[in-house]
Amino acid sequence: MNKIKKFTLCIPMYNEAGIIADTAKTLAGVMRENLKKGLFESYEILFSDDGSTDGCGEIVNKLGLDNVRVTGYSKNRGKGCAVRTAMLDAAGDNPDPDSVIMFTDADLAYGTDVMEQYSKAFLEKSGNDIFIGSRNLKGDGYEGYTFIRKLASKTYIRLLCLVGGFKLSDSQCGCKAFKATAAKNIFSRVETDGFAFDFEAILYANRLGYKIGELPVKIINHRESKIQLGRDVFKMTADLFKMRRRVKNTKL
């Protein structure tokens, strides 16, 4: 990619009233600086409200920040649905092949430098259609994790490898970016509403022949995970089999 015409940053949110104003202001500043650096020609920050009940969407709207808007729906459905909604909204009906759409977490878990990191990756490694963050590429990727969270993450990734034939080093990192055309083609097919949506997106990316690159990331901001190991990991495991079968049988 010789240039990025538009860089859209998607932020899924569910009941984030306590942090969302600071997040929006921080991201607006970062994106303005990246625009000045010439990393892209224009940008947008798109918050996707996953049926929040605490008014966080209204909080963002009232800030009146340039190039920041809110999309979403009224009933909580899950992070996968929030990301899918934002990605398709950002891509539109006729996605620009020279535009990029990225999603990351509302708590800025991976910091703010990742936007510049991903922009430069698309500009310097033009053969890739998708970049995903990985906590397994460097030794400090899991720095600050509790033993249980690190074990759960690595166990689930191993399960993906065994059940779904996953060949990348980290599926669940909440920091991924797509060329707009790839985002449209992939997320228009993804159906998973919960946390395992990343894996389905990657399965479709592979079936559609997109080239995926990995970038090293680490958690900067730790907070309690919203995943409940007993309930969510069991559901995510069940979803793996459904996704693998659905993606395999989908006519492209």
N, C-alpha and C positions, 0 to 999 in steps of 0.2 A: 504494500500500500504506500503510494507516494505521498499522500496527504490524508488527513482525517477531516472530512467536511463538517461533520457534527459528532460530538461526543455526548451521549446521553447516559447519565448516571441514575440508575434505578435503586430506590431504597424501599424494601418492604417494611411495613411497620404494623404492629399490633399493640395497642395500649402503651404507647411510648411517650405519653404526655410529659413525663418527668425529664426527658432528655432531648426531645425532638427539636425544640427551638434552638438549642445550642448546636445540635447536629446540622440543622439547616443553615445556620449562620456560618458555621465552620466550613461546610462544603461549598457554600456560595463564594467564600473568600478564596478557597483553594482552587476552585474552577476558574475564577477570574484570573488568578495568577498563572495558571496553566495556559489560559487563552493568551495572555501577554507573552508567554514563552514561545508561542507559535505552535503548540502541540496539536491544536485543532482550530478550525475556522469559526466554529460556534459551539455552544453547549446548552444542555438543559439538565436540570435535576428533577427527577420525577419520583415523588413519594407515592407508594401504593398502599392504601389503607385497607388492611385485612379485616374489615368489620369491627374496628375499634369502638369501644364504648366510653372512652375517656376524652374524646374531642381532640385527639392529636392532629387529625387532618385539618381541623379549623385553626388550630394553633399555627400550623405551617402557612395556611392561607393568609392569616392576619399579619404575618411578618412582612408581606408585600415585597418579597425579594425578587429581583430580576431573574428571569429564566428558571424559575422554580414553580412547580405546580403539583397538584394532588390528583391522583386517580384512585379508583378502588370500588368498593361495594359495601352493602350494609350488614351482611351476615358473615361472621367469621368462618373461613374455609380452610385456612392453612397457608404457610409460607410459600408453598409451591404455586398456589393460585395467585397470591399477591405478586410474585415474581413474574409469572406468566402474563398476568394482566398488564403489568408495566412494560414488559418486553414487547408485547404485541402492540400496545399503545404507542410506544416509542418507534417501532418499525413502520407502522402505518400500512396502507395498502400497497404502496410502491416503495419499498425500502431502498435506500441509496447504498450501493456497493462500497462506497468510500466513507461510510459512516460507521460508528462503533457504538454498541450498547453494552453497558456494564452494570452488574448489580453487586452490591455489598451490603453489610448489615447496618442497621440504624444506630447501633452503639459504636460504630467505627472501630470494630474489633481489630481490624487489620491496619489501622492507622489511616492517614490521608496521603501518604506518599505513593500508595498503590495506584492512584489515578494517573500520575505521571509515569510510573513504572509500566503500566499496561499500555498507555498511549505510545510510549517509545518502543515497546515491543512490537506493536502493529506497524510502526513506521520503519523499524530496523529489520524485522523478520517478516517480510511481506508474504511469504508462502503460507502462513498460518491464518486460518479463518476464525479460530477460537483460542483464547488463552485462559487457563484455569490456574488458580493458586494452589500451591502444595506446601503443606507443613512438613513434608518428608524429604525435601530436597536439600535442606541444610540442618545442621545439628541443633540449632536453636528454634526450630519450627514449633516445638511443643513446650518451649520455655514458659514456666508459670502455670502449666496445667497441673491439676491434681492427678494423683496416680489413677484414680477411678476414671476420670474423664479421658485421660490419655489412653488407658486400656480399652475403654469403650470405643473410642474413635478408631484405634488401630485394629481392634477385633472386627468392627463393622467393615472396614476397608478390606480386611482379609476375607470376610464373608462375601463381599462383592466380587472379589477375584474368583472365589470358588463357585459361587452360584451363577454369576452373570458374565464371567469371562472378562472382568474389568482388568485393563492392562496399564492404566495410569496410576500414579502414586497416591492420589488423594481425591476422592469424589465429593466429599462433604464440605470442603472449604467454601465458605460463603462469599467467595470473591471470584467472579468469572466474567469474561468479556467476549463479545461476539461481533463479527461484522454484521451489519444490520440485515443483510440478506440471509445470512445463516440463522440469525435470531428468529426471523419470520418463519423460515422453513422448519425450524426445529420446534419452536414453542407453539406453533399452530397445531402440532401433533401431540404434544405432551398433555397428559390427562391427570397426572398425579398432583393432588392438592397439598399433600403433606411434605415432610422434610426430605423424603427420598426422591423428590422431583429431579434433583441434580443427576442422578444415575440414569433416569429415563431420558433426560436431555442428551447425555453423552451417548447413550445407546443409539438414539436417532442420528446424532452427529456422525457416528461411525457408519451407520447404514447409508446416510446421504453422501458419504465420502468426503466430509470436511476434515481438514488437517488441524490437529489440536496440539498446542504447545503448552508447556508447564512453566510457571514462574515461582520462585521461592517466596514464601510469605511466612509471617509469624504473627501470633496474637499479640497486639499491643495493649488492648483494653480487655481485661478479663472480667466477666460477670457471670452470674449463675446461669447455666444452660436452661433453656425452656424445654429441652427434651427430657422426658421422664423415662428412665432406662427400662423399667419393667413394661410400661405400656407402649411407648413409642418405638423402641427397638424391635419388639415383637411384631408390631404393625408394619414397620419398615421392612422387616424380613419377609413377611407375607407379600408385601407389595413388590418385592424383587421378582418373585416368580410370575406375578401377574404382568409386570412390566416387560420382562424378557419375552413372554409369550405374545403379548400385544404388539411389541415392536417388531418381532420376527414375522408376525402375520399381517402387518400393515402393508398395504399396497402403496408404493411410492410413485 
